[in-house]
Structures are given as C-alpha cells and as structure tokens.
Amino acid sequence: MPKTFRFGMSFAIIIGFISYYFVVISTNQFEPSYALPFHLCPLMQLFTLYALMKDKRNWIEAIVYPLIIGPTLALLFPVGTFHLGGFFTYYFVYYHVLLILTGCIVLWWMRFSTTRKHIISGALFIFVCDLIALPINFLTNGNYMFIGAPIILPPLAYYLTLFVFVWVFLIVFHLLVKGARGTRNYVKAHLNV
C-alpha cells in the first residue's frame, strides 16, 4: 500500500479515537456499556489501523466487504452514539465514512477482483468480533454488536436472523462487486479506457 495512504488513514483513525475518548472522558460520559470500542465498526477501525501500520494489505482485503457494508448500514440506520448529538453525531459519521472510504479504495486497488473467499473471510471476521463482544457484553451489561439483548424478535429467532443477514448481505454485495468488475472490463475493452 502506498505510504501516504497508510499514514493518512492511520492518522485519521488515531485522531478520531483520541478526539472521541477525550470528549467522552472530559464530559463525564464514559459508560462501559456503550463507550468501549466493541461494536463492529470500531473493531474494524482497530483491525484496519493495525493492518495499515504493519502494511498488511491482504488483511484489509480479507475484510473489504464488511468495511463497506457495515458502515453503510450504520449510516442508513444510525443508533448508539449518533443519538447523543453534537460531537458524537459528527464522530459517528466521520469514522463510518472513513471505513467506507478505506474499503472502496482497497476494492479499487483490487480491481474489483474478489472471490468467494472474501465472503467467507468477511463472515469469519464478523463472527470473531461477535465472540470478542460476547464476554464484554456480559461484563458491562452492554449490547455490543447488538448481540447482548435482542432488539426485536425472541432471542433464538433474533440470533438466527442476524446470522442469515450476515451471509445474505455478504453474498449480495459480492454479486454487486462481480457485476461492477464485469462492467469495468466491458468499458475498458470497448472504449479503450
């Protein structure tokens, strides 16, 4: 990955975390049940930050689908810190757009050449994040990754629905990317771009 991209994104992620925790702590709003970085997007930020610092492009490529899908859904259906207003709303939008931008840039560098392995690695990443959030939810009485307490439906149906939605979103997004790659190749071949 280019050094400027690695440095710029790393800097943006670090500044975001520092700003967020400065505001949370200085305004006495730190609450372990929601202020820790154990939702999918903050976990992706930490993972991406580590991958950028270690120049592990293949790690970011492995989660390229969740990097785009998760934050997009979060922006479409905002919950959590978004509703605290002011700085928290801006930060919520900032770090989700940052993740989408990172995912789109990496997908572009990959020339939209993804495989079914990206569906599997994306799902595994999400399920590992669930396993990380599970004990944190128990210890903090939180609802990280929305697995602490069902939002809708009875517990079993809720968790099965989440499981199915993860796979459906990843597969549908994969098909969209494959279509984009086909369009890109068609345009390139016929327009000499």
C-alpha positions in Angstrom: 0.0 0.0 0.0 1.3 3.5 -0.7 2.9 5.1 2.3 0.7 8.3 2.0 -2.5 6.2 2.2 -1.2 4.2 5.1 -0.1 7.2 7.0 -3.1 9.3 6.2 -5.7 6.7 7.1 -3.7 5.7 10.3 -3.6 9.4 11.3 -7.3 9.9 10.6 -8.2 6.8 12.7 -5.9 7.7 15.6 -7.1 11.4 15.7 -10.7 10.1 15.7 -10.2 7.8 18.6 -8.3 10.4 20.6 -10.9 13.0 20.0 -13.8 10.7 20.8 -12.3 9.5 24.1 -11.2 13.0 25.1 -14.7 14.2 24.7 -16.3 11.2 26.4 -13.9 11.4 29.4 -13.8 15.2 29.7 -17.6 15.4 29.7 -18.0 12.5 32.2 -20.0 10.5 29.6 -17.8 7.4 29.8 -20.1 4.4 30.2 -18.5 0.9 29.7 -21.8 -0.5 28.4 -21.6 1.7 25.2 -18.3 3.7 25.1 -15.8 0.9 24.6 -14.7 0.1 21.0 -16.5 -3.3 20.7 -19.1 -2.7 18.0 -18.2 -4.0 14.5 -17.1 -0.6 13.1 -14.7 0.4 16.0 -13.3 -3.2 15.9 -12.8 -2.8 12.1 -11.1 0.5 12.8 -8.6 -1.1 15.2 -8.0 -4.0 12.8 -7.5 -1.6 9.9 -5.2 0.6 11.9 -3.0 -2.4 12.8 -3.0 -3.7 9.2 -2.1 -0.2 7.9 0.7 0.2 10.4 2.1 -3.2 9.6 1.5 -2.8 5.8 -0.8 -5.9 5.7 -2.9 -5.1 2.6 -4.1 -8.7 2.4 -5.6 -8.3 5.9 -7.6 -5.3 4.8 -8.6 -7.1 1.5 -9.9 -10.0 3.7 -12.4 -7.7 5.3 -13.1 -5.4 2.4 -16.8 -6.4 2.3 -17.6 -5.7 6.0 -15.5 -2.4 5.6 -18.1 -1.2 3.1 -21.3 -3.0 4.2 -21.2 -2.5 8.0 -20.6 1.3 8.0 -23.1 1.8 5.2 -25.8 0.1 7.2 -24.8 2.0 10.3 -25.2 5.3 8.4 -28.6 4.2 6.9 -29.9 3.1 10.4 -27.9 5.1 12.9 -28.1 4.0 16.6 -25.9 4.4 19.7 -23.6 7.4 20.0 -25.2 9.0 16.9 -28.3 9.9 19.1 -26.1 11.7 21.7 -26.0 14.7 19.2 -23.3 17.3 18.7 -19.8 16.0 18.5 -20.9 12.4 18.8 -23.1 12.6 15.7 -20.2 14.1 13.7 -17.8 11.5 15.0 -20.2 8.7 14.2 -20.5 9.9 10.6 -16.7 10.6 10.4 -15.5 7.2 11.3 -18.1 5.3 9.3 -17.3 7.4 6.2 -13.6 6.7 6.9 -14.2 2.9 6.9 -16.3 3.1 3.7 -13.6 5.1 2.0 -10.9 2.7 3.1 -12.9 -0.3 1.8 -13.7 1.4 -1.5 -10.1 2.4 -2.1 -8.9 -1.1 -1.4 -11.6 -2.6 -3.6 -10.5 -0.3 -6.4 -6.9 -1.4 -5.9 -8.0 -5.0 -6.1 -9.7 -4.0 -9.4 -12.9 -5.5 -8.1 -11.2 -8.9 -8.3 -12.9 -10.7 -5.4 -13.7 -14.3 -4.8 -15.9 -16.3 -2.6 -13.1 -16.3 -0.1 -13.9 -12.7 0.6 -17.4 -13.7 1.6 -16.0 -16.3 4.0 -13.3 -14.1 5.4 -15.8 -11.3 5.9 -18.2 -13.6 7.7 -15.4 -15.0 9.9 -14.3 -11.6 10.8 -17.8 -10.6 11.9 -18.3 -13.8 13.9 -14.9 -13.4 15.6 -15.9 -9.8 16.5 -19.1 -11.4 18.0 -17.0 -13.7 20.1 -15.0 -10.7 21.3 -18.1 -8.7 22.1 -19.9 -11.6 23.9 -17.9 -11.6 27.2 -17.7 -7.7 27.1 -21.5 -7.6 26.9 -21.7 -9.9 29.9 -19.2 -7.9 31.9 -20.6 -4.4 31.1 -24.2 -5.3 30.6 -23.8 -3.7 27.1 -25.2 -4.6 23.7 -22.1 -4.5 21.6 -22.5 -6.0 18.1 -26.2 -6.0 19.0 -25.9 -9.5 20.5 -26.2 -8.6 24.2 -30.0 -8.3 24.1 -32.3 -8.9 21.2 -33.7 -5.7 19.7 -36.6 -7.4 18.0 -37.9 -11.0 17.9 -37.4 -13.7 20.5 -33.7 -14.5 21.2 -33.3 -17.6 19.1 -35.1 -16.1 16.1 -33.2 -12.9 16.5 -29.8 -14.5 16.5 -30.7 -16.8 13.6 -31.9 -13.8 11.7 -28.6 -11.9 12.3 -26.7 -15.0 11.2 -28.7 -15.2 8.0 -28.5 -11.5 7.3 -24.7 -11.5 7.6 -24.5 -14.2 4.9 -27.2 -12.6 2.7 -25.5 -9.1 2.8 -22.1 -10.6 2.0 -23.3 -12.7 -0.9 -25.4 -9.9 -2.4 -22.6 -7.4 -2.1 -20.2 -10.0 -3.7 -22.6 -10.3 -6.7 -22.7 -6.5 -7.0 -18.9 -6.3 -7.0 -18.7 -9.0 -9.6 -21.1 -7.1 -11.7 -19.1 -3.9 -11.3 -16.0 -5.8 -12.3 -17.8 -7.1 -15.4 -18.9 -3.5 -16.3 -15.4 -2.2 -15.7 -13.9 -4.8 -18.0 -16.6 -4.2 -20.7 -16.0 -0.4 -20.7 -12.2 -1.0 -20.7 -12.4 -3.4 -23.7 -14.9 -1.3 -25.8 -13.9 2.2 -25.0 -10.1 1.7 -24.8 -10.1 3.4 -21.4 
